[in-house]
Amino acid sequence: LITSDPTRGIRPVQVPRSLPRPAPESAVAEALLGEDADTVLAVLLAAYAGLRRAEIAGLHADDLDAVSLRVTGKGGHQRRIPMHALLAAPLKDAKARGGWVFPSPVFKGRHVDPDYIGKRLKRALPAGYSGHTLRHRFGTVVYRNTHDLRSVQELLGHSSVATTQRYVEVSDDALLAAVSSL
């Protein structure tokens, strides 16, 4: 035990703020040409529901109803996401099958690992994009269409709106319009 603070005087590490990097529509379109239905469904869940790879992997038929998905996110927090029309048919089939939407091919009664989903998304997307860029795309598109950052925050499951701001790309046109309004 010591009485002095050895960290006193050490400056905090400054983490540079990065720009949002949403996958473009062309990347989503290419990924939707995926090699199999499971990959396409994973792409749809990331691009049209904003799910993280762990949330996709852990999705269960009991989490689905006709109009929404119940998602268990980081820290066990749950949220409801309205179901996009593109998700209705594949998730209806998953609901009818029952069990995990993405069951493990190795461990009976368990779902796939988030890394498995991440690798499938990475393989389906053009070089330089990942499942997380689909999540950024979801947040950006929803914000552009609604201008409601709080709704985007809720849909993405962020505890802080500051985190959501790092996901949403503001277009050059919007910035120009803001300055032109002066």
LINWO-V376748 format. One record per backbone hydrogen bond with DSSP energy under -0.5 kcal/mol. NH is the residue of the N-H (numbers start at 1). CO is the residue of the C=O. E is the energy in kcal/mol with one decimal. If there is no record, write none. Layout:
{{NH | CO | E} {NH | CO | E}}
This chain:
{{6 | 4 | -0.8} {8 | 5 | -1.5} {10 | 7 | -2.1} {11 | 9 | -0.5} {15 | 13 | -0.7} {16 | 14 | -0.6} {23 | 133 | -2.3} {27 | 24 | -0.7} {28 | 24 | -1.7} {29 | 25 | -2.8} {30 | 26 | -2.1} {31 | 27 | -2.4} {32 | 28 | -2.0} {33 | 30 | -1.4} {34 | 31 | -1.3} {40 | 36 | -2.1} {41 | 37 | -2.5} {42 | 38 | -2.3} {43 | 39 | -2.4} {44 | 40 | -2.6} {45 | 41 | -2.5} {46 | 42 | -1.9} {47 | 43 | -3.0} {48 | 44 | -3.0} {49 | 45 | -0.7} {50 | 46 | -0.6} {51 | 45 | -2.0} {56 | 52 | -2.2} {57 | 53 | -2.6} {58 | 54 | -1.9} {59 | 56 | -1.4} {61 | 99 | -3.0} {63 | 60 | -2.3} {64 | 61 | -1.6} {65 | 68 | -2.1} {69 | 81 | -2.4} {70 | 63 | -2.9} {71 | 69 | -0.6} {71 | 79 | -3.0} {73 | 71 | -0.7} {73 | 77 | -3.6} {76 | 73 | -1.8} {77 | 74 | -1.4} {79 | 71 | -2.0} {81 | 69 | -2.5} {83 | 67 | -3.0} {84 | 82 | -0.5} {87 | 84 | -1.8} {88 | 84 | -0.8} {88 | 85 | -0.6} {89 | 85 | -0.6} {91 | 87 | -2.3} {92 | 88 | -1.9} {93 | 89 | -2.0} {94 | 90 | -1.8} {95 | 91 | -2.5} {96 | 92 | -2.2} {97 | 93 | -1.9} {98 | 94 | -2.0} {101 | 59 | -2.7} {102 | 59 | -0.6} {103 | 100 | -0.6} {104 | 110 | -3.3} {108 | 106 | -0.7} {110 | 107 | -1.8} {112 | 102 | -2.5} {116 | 113 | -0.9} {117 | 113 | -1.4} {118 | 114 | -2.7} {119 | 115 | -2.6} {120 | 116 | -1.8} {121 | 117 | -2.6} {122 | 118 | -2.4} {123 | 119 | -2.3} {124 | 120 | -1.9} {125 | 121 | -1.9} {129 | 126 | -1.6} {133 | 130 | -0.6} {134 | 130 | -1.1} {135 | 131 | -1.4} {136 | 132 | -2.1} {137 | 133 | -2.0} {138 | 134 | -2.4} {139 | 135 | -2.3} {140 | 136 | -2.5} {141 | 137 | -2.9} {142 | 138 | -2.5} {143 | 139 | -2.2} {144 | 140 | -2.7} {145 | 141 | -2.1} {146 | 142 | -1.8} {147 | 143 | -3.4} {149 | 147 | -0.6} {152 | 148 | -1.8} {153 | 149 | -2.6} {154 | 150 | -2.3} {155 | 151 | -2.7} {156 | 152 | -2.5} {157 | 153 | -1.2} {158 | 153 | -2.0} {163 | 160 | -0.6} {164 | 160 | -1.3} {165 | 161 | -2.0} {166 | 162 | -0.9} {166 | 163 | -0.8} {167 | 163 | -0.5} {167 | 164 | -1.6} {168 | 164 | -1.1} {169 | 167 | -0.6} {171 | 169 | -0.5} {175 | 171 | -1.9} {176 | 172 | -2.7} {177 | 173 | -2.6} {178 | 174 | -2.1} {179 | 175 | -2.3} {180 | 176 | -2.8} {181 | 177 | -1.3} {182 | 179 | -1.5}}
